[in-house]
């Protein structure tokens, strides 16, 4: 069914505006994803929203007029609900797909109180690149369905198992299931990430942009690890550090396969 919305008083338009806030994403269990690339994702969406002046282009290229639940927004209305400076003129609504910690199987990346949406999105893209599929965030971390995070993942948000959980429940799960718990932290017992000997199941913890990994998670870890820094700088951005670290862990795993 195709709708054309031309009024700022329209209820659906008002909902689209509200979805920029976590409260309304949670209440409605949906989020926005913007960009032409999502037309190539094999993921069921709830609705397509297209800018009126862009409808002909997208319909000719993708036959979006054949889709159920298509909504066309007058250009000025679309610009109001878009979160991108140079929008391509199309967005989608998806149902949030959060998992339970009991769904986890295999290596896991844990993000402790990460607050920057761009950092989260970049880390998620890196995880997919190195084929780590399980992401746990401590409760209080930024919402992965924030429009900036969704944009930064470049579609990767649909390819991960995502869980929000308390630090205590995370540790209980990891210890019960015999995980090697590795915190990235500068500590008197820290070792270089190159010296880590992994187990069959591993958990890698990265911490808050300012404060790092919490004391509780550090204390519960089997290994505290650092990435050596050779220049005159105190630390690395968490998205950069996690990328370097995860690629090294994957490299070590691949080397073992070839032994």
N, C-alpha and C positions, 0 to 999 in steps of 0.2 A: 504494500500500500504506500503510495507516494503522497507526502504532505508538503505544502508550501507555506512557510511561516513568514509573516510580514510585520508582526506586531511585537513590540517589546513587552507587552502584557501577556504573551502566550506562556502557558504553564511549562511547556517543554523547554522553551527558550530559557526560562528562569531556572529550571533544573540544570541545564547545561552550564549556566553561570555558576551555580552553587557547587558543581563538581570539582571546582578548583580547590575546594576546602575538604580536608580529610573527614570532617564530621559528616558531610553529605555523601561522600563516597562510601563511608561505612554504613550509613543509614539505608542507602539504596543498593549496596553491594555491587556497584558498577564503577567504572572509570573510563576516562577519555584517552584515546590514542590518536594522534594526529599525523597525517602524512600519507602520500601515495603508496609508500612501501608496504603498508598494511593490507593493501589489496592483493599482495602476493603472498601473504601469510595464510597458511592452511588452518585458520582458527575461526571458529564460529563467532560472529559478532552479533550483538543485539540490534544494532541500528547503524546505518550509514547516514552521516550528515554532510551535505555538500553545499558549497557556496553557489548561489544562483548563477553567477556569471561563469562558473567552472563546470556546471552540469553537462553541457554539450561536449566538452573535452573528455570528461571521464566516461560519459555514456558511449561516446564513439570508440574509445580505447578499451573499455572494460564492460560495456553494456550494463552499467549500474542501474539503469532504468528497469531492468528485469528483476532486480532484487526486491524482496518484501522488506518492509520497514525502512524505506528510504525517506529521508526528510531533506528538503531543500530550504536553506535559509537565505533570506534577502542578504545582500552583500554586507551591509552595515551591521546586521545582527550577527552574521558569521564572524566578522572581525572582532566583535565584542566577546565572543566565547572562545576564540582562538587564543592559545598561549604562545604562539610563535610570531616573531617579528615579520618573517617572510613566509607566511603560510602558503601551502600548496592548494588550499581550498577544500580539503576533505578531512573528515575525522570519523571515528568509530566509537561506539559504546561497547564495552565488554564486561562480562561478569567477572568479579574478582575471584581468583582461584588460589586461596591459601590452603596449605596442607597442615596436617598434624605431625608432631615430632615422631610419632610411631610409624609414619610413612617413610622415614629416612632409611636408606640402605646404601652403604658405601661411604666414601670420603665426604666430608662436610666442611663448608666454610662458615665461620661464625663472625658476625659483625656486631661489635659491642658498642651500642649507643652512638652509632654513626649518624650525623645530623645533616650532612650536605647531600641534597638529592643527586647532584652531578657525580659525586664520589660513588654513591651507591650504584648508579647506572653504569659507570665505567667499570666498577668491580664486577658487576653482573656480566657485562660483555666479555671481560677477561675470563671469567669462570667458564663460559660457554666455549671460548676459544681453546681452553686447556681441558675441556670435557669434565669439569666438576659440576655436578647437577644439583647438589643440595645446599641450600642457603638458609641459615638460621640467623635471625636478627633478635637481639635482646629487646624486650618490650621497652618502648621509649625511643627507639631508633626512628629515623625518618620513615615515612610511609613510602613503600616502593611504588605505589600507584599515584604518587605525585606526578603531575604532567611533565615536570623537568626530568624526573627519573625515567619515566616511560620513554621519553624522547632519547635520553642518553643510552638506553639499552639497545636502541636500534632494532626493536622487535624481540630482543632476547628475553624479555620478561615472561614470555609464554613458554620458554624452554627450560625453566628451572623449577624445582620444588622449593617453595618459599614458606617459611614458618616463622612466626613470632612467638617467643617464649621467654619465661623468666630465667635468669642465670642459674638459679637453683635447679629448676627442672631440666635445663640443658645439661648441667653437670651430672645429674642423676641418670639421665638417658645415656650419656657418653660412657660413664663408668660401668653401668649395668651391661652395656653392649661391647665392652672391652675395646674402646677407642684409645689411640694414642692422642693425648691432648697437648697441642703445641700453641703456646701464646707468643706472639711477637711483642717482646718487651725488653727494655734495657734493665737488666737485673744483675745482681752479683753472680748469679748462677747461669747467666745467659751464654749460649753457645752460638757459633756461626751457623746460619741456615744450611750451609754446605755440609755440616757434620751430622745432620739429623738422619737417623736410621728409622725409616717408617715401618709401620705395621700393616696388617691387612686392611685395617680401618683407621683413618686418621681424621682429626679435627684441627683445623687451623684457625686461630682466633686473631682478629685484627681489631684495634681499638679506636675509640673516639678521637676526632681530629685534634683536640687540645689536650685531653687527659690520658689518652692511650687506653690500654686494656685495664679493666677494673682490678683492684687488689684481690677481690674474691676469685675472679677467674684465673688470675696469675697464680694464686696460692693453690688452686685446684689442678693446675696444669702439670703434666709429666715433664715437659720441656719448656724452657724459656729460650727464645731464639732471637737473634738480631741479624740484620743485613749489614755487612761491613760498609762503612762510609769512608771514602778515601780523601775527600776534599773538605774544605772548611765550611761545613754546613751541619747543623745540629740534627736534622731529621728529614725524612721523606714524607711527602703527601701520602695519605693512606691508600689512595687508589694506585699510586705509583708503586709503593712498597708491596701491596698485595699482588700486583702484576708480576713484579720481579720474583717474589716469594713463590707464588703458585706455579710459575713456569719452571722454577728450579725443582719443586716437588714433583711435577709431572715428568721432567727430564730424568730425575732419579728413578722414578717408577718405570719409565721406558727402558732405561739402562738395565734394570733388573730382569726385565722380560727377555732381554737379549743375551743374558748370561748363560 
